[in-house]
């Protein structure tokens, strides 16, 4: 039985929500997000809160209801405050440049890597090695970070790669000399 799924979500003064044909639209100061609500879930909208109405005694329905509530909560938080992730480039000669929505990365390859940021994601490069990405959509932001990290994942021997800010890499010793 989901205890969190039963709790109503408060919208706040700056957020407007509307439901049309199982599509929830949440508007706020940072933008607008939509979510297609599954058929088995009913949403009850008031002026100040949203309540997920589902049969919480059934375990499958309880999972669906809890997930829907969590996604809606992330939407509300995204349109009011937004989400932010920071990436760091660690390695000799690793650099980042941003021109509009075009992120150009120099990662030790023979050519620069060009990545186009999707519409809701805004980027900023601090210095040449710190990338700050912001978006109202948590899922899109996480996907963009994963795609950027895939160009040069952190490696455990030298500690080089694209890391999240504050991430610790477990270092390995590497090869040792020949045994006697």
C-alpha positions as CSV (number, residue, x, y, z in Angstrom):
1,X,0.0,0.0,0.0
2,X,1.5,3.3,-1.1
3,X,1.6,5.9,1.6
4,X,3.2,8.6,-0.6
5,X,0.8,8.0,-3.5
6,X,-2.2,8.9,-1.4
7,X,-0.9,12.3,-0.4
8,X,-2.2,15.3,-2.5
9,X,0.2,17.5,-4.3
10,X,-0.1,21.3,-3.6
11,X,0.3,23.5,-6.7
12,X,1.3,26.8,-5.2
13,X,0.3,30.3,-6.3
14,X,2.4,30.4,-9.5
15,X,1.4,27.0,-11.0
16,X,-1.7,26.3,-13.1
17,X,-2.7,22.7,-13.9
18,X,-5.4,21.5,-16.3
19,X,-6.5,18.0,-17.4
20,X,-8.0,17.3,-20.9
21,X,-8.6,13.8,-22.2
22,X,-6.1,12.1,-19.8
23,X,-3.3,14.7,-20.6
24,X,-2.2,16.8,-17.7
25,X,-0.6,20.2,-18.5
26,X,1.3,22.1,-15.8
27,X,2.3,25.7,-16.4
28,X,4.6,27.8,-14.2
29,X,7.2,30.5,-14.4
30,X,9.9,28.2,-15.9
31,X,7.7,26.8,-18.7
32,X,5.0,24.2,-19.4
33,X,5.1,20.4,-19.1
34,X,2.6,17.7,-20.2
35,X,2.1,14.2,-19.0
36,X,-0.2,11.5,-20.6
37,X,-1.9,10.0,-17.6
38,X,-2.5,6.2,-17.9
39,X,-6.2,5.1,-18.3
40,X,-6.3,3.3,-15.0
41,X,-5.4,6.5,-13.0
42,X,-7.9,9.3,-12.3
43,X,-6.7,12.7,-11.2
44,X,-8.8,15.0,-9.1
45,X,-7.9,18.7,-9.7
46,X,-8.7,21.5,-7.3
47,X,-7.6,25.1,-7.5
48,X,-4.8,24.4,-5.1
49,X,-4.0,20.7,-5.3
50,X,-3.9,17.5,-7.4
51,X,-4.9,14.1,-5.9
52,X,-4.1,10.8,-7.6
53,X,-7.1,8.5,-7.3
54,X,-6.4,4.8,-7.8
55,X,-7.2,1.6,-6.0
56,X,-4.2,1.4,-3.6
57,X,-5.2,-2.1,-2.3
58,X,-4.1,-3.7,-5.6
59,X,-0.3,-3.8,-5.7
60,X,0.0,-3.2,-9.5
61,X,-2.3,-0.2,-9.3
62,X,-0.5,1.1,-6.2
63,X,2.8,1.1,-8.2
64,X,1.1,3.0,-11.1
65,X,-0.4,5.5,-8.7
66,X,2.8,6.1,-6.8
67,X,4.8,6.6,-10.1
68,X,2.2,9.0,-11.5
69,X,2.3,11.0,-8.3
70,X,6.1,11.2,-8.4
71,X,6.1,12.3,-12.0
72,X,3.5,15.0,-11.4
73,X,5.5,16.2,-8.4
74,X,8.6,16.5,-10.5
75,X,6.6,18.5,-13.1
76,X,5.4,20.9,-10.5
77,X,8.9,21.3,-9.0
78,X,10.4,21.7,-12.5
79,X,8.0,24.5,-13.6
80,X,8.5,26.4,-10.3
81,X,12.2,25.9,-9.5
82,X,13.7,23.9,-12.3
83,X,16.5,21.3,-12.2
84,X,20.2,21.8,-12.5
85,X,23.1,19.4,-13.1
86,X,26.8,20.2,-13.4
87,X,29.3,18.3,-15.4
88,X,33.1,18.6,-15.1
89,X,35.6,17.8,-17.8
90,X,38.7,16.2,-16.3
91,X,41.7,15.6,-18.6
92,X,44.5,17.5,-20.2
93,X,43.2,19.6,-23.1
94,X,39.5,18.9,-22.4
95,X,37.4,22.0,-23.1
96,X,33.8,23.0,-23.7
97,X,32.3,25.9,-25.6
98,X,28.7,26.8,-25.9
99,X,27.1,28.8,-28.8
100,X,23.4,29.0,-28.5
101,X,22.2,25.4,-28.1
102,X,25.3,24.0,-29.7
103,X,27.8,22.5,-27.2
104,X,31.3,21.8,-28.7
105,X,33.5,19.5,-26.7
106,X,37.3,18.9,-27.1
107,X,37.8,15.6,-25.5
108,X,41.2,14.4,-26.9
109,X,39.8,13.0,-30.1
110,X,41.1,14.1,-33.5
111,X,38.0,16.2,-34.0
112,X,35.7,18.2,-31.7
113,X,32.4,16.6,-30.6
114,X,29.4,18.7,-31.3
115,X,26.2,18.1,-29.3
116,X,22.9,20.0,-29.9
117,X,21.0,20.6,-26.7
118,X,17.3,19.9,-26.9
119,X,14.8,22.8,-26.6
120,X,14.0,22.8,-22.9
121,X,17.6,22.4,-21.8
122,X,19.7,25.6,-21.3
123,X,23.5,25.4,-20.9
124,X,26.2,27.5,-19.5
125,X,30.0,26.9,-19.6
126,X,32.0,28.2,-16.6
127,X,35.7,28.6,-17.4
128,X,36.4,25.9,-20.0
129,X,35.8,22.7,-18.0
130,X,32.5,23.2,-16.1
131,X,29.2,22.7,-17.8
132,X,25.9,23.7,-16.0
133,X,22.7,22.4,-17.6
134,X,19.2,23.6,-16.4
135,X,15.8,22.4,-17.5
136,X,12.2,22.2,-16.1
137,X,12.0,18.6,-17.2
138,X,14.0,16.3,-15.0
139,X,13.9,13.3,-17.3
140,X,15.2,15.2,-20.4
141,X,17.9,16.8,-18.3
142,X,19.1,13.4,-17.0
143,X,19.0,12.0,-20.6
144,X,21.1,14.9,-21.9
145,X,23.7,14.4,-19.1
146,X,23.9,10.7,-19.9
147,X,24.4,11.3,-23.6
148,X,27.1,13.9,-23.0
149,X,28.9,11.6,-20.5
150,X,28.8,8.8,-23.1
151,X,31.3,10.7,-25.3
152,X,34.1,10.2,-22.6
153,X,32.9,8.2,-19.6
154,X,35.1,8.5,-16.4
155,X,37.8,5.9,-16.4
156,X,39.3,4.4,-13.2
157,X,43.0,4.4,-14.0
158,X,43.8,8.1,-14.7
159,X,40.5,9.6,-13.5
160,X,39.9,11.3,-16.8
161,X,36.5,11.8,-18.4
162,X,33.2,13.7,-18.0
163,X,32.1,13.6,-14.3
164,X,29.2,15.0,-12.4
165,X,30.3,17.8,-10.0
166,X,31.6,16.3,-6.8
167,X,31.6,12.7,-8.2
168,X,34.4,10.5,-6.8
169,X,35.9,7.9,-9.0
170,X,37.3,4.7,-7.4
171,X,40.8,4.5,-8.7
172,X,42.5,1.3,-9.7
173,X,46.2,0.6,-9.3
174,X,46.9,-0.4,-12.9
175,X,49.5,-2.9,-14.1
176,X,52.4,-3.8,-11.9
177,X,55.8,-5.0,-12.9
178,X,56.7,-8.6,-13.8
179,X,56.7,-11.1,-10.9
180,X,59.9,-12.8,-9.9
